[in-house]
């Protein structure tokens, strides 16, 4: 497979992952993703931002999140985010420290 085809396939897979998380499974909470998998939608938007910055494109965290979420983060939270239990919050603190640490 040539590099351009590989890049196109990777981009298509990323777009489908984004669609799955942002349209098909809005019920899945970021805290649950982080606790189980060590990443969440915010991580994906941060990775998008980091890739843009590496290419010399100035992009902040809020702008990257709005691009990834398709709306301002505050709107996403109001529509889809539910209250997390103390147990989930404690697990999140550990998962965040292990997987994101000072990068977040």
Secondary structure, 3 states (H helix, E strand, C coil): CCHHHHHHHHHHHHHHHHHHHHHHCCCCCHHHHHHHHCCCHHHHHHHHHHHHHHCCCCCCHHHHHHHHHCCCHHHHHHHHCCCCCHHHHHHHHHHHHHHCHHHC
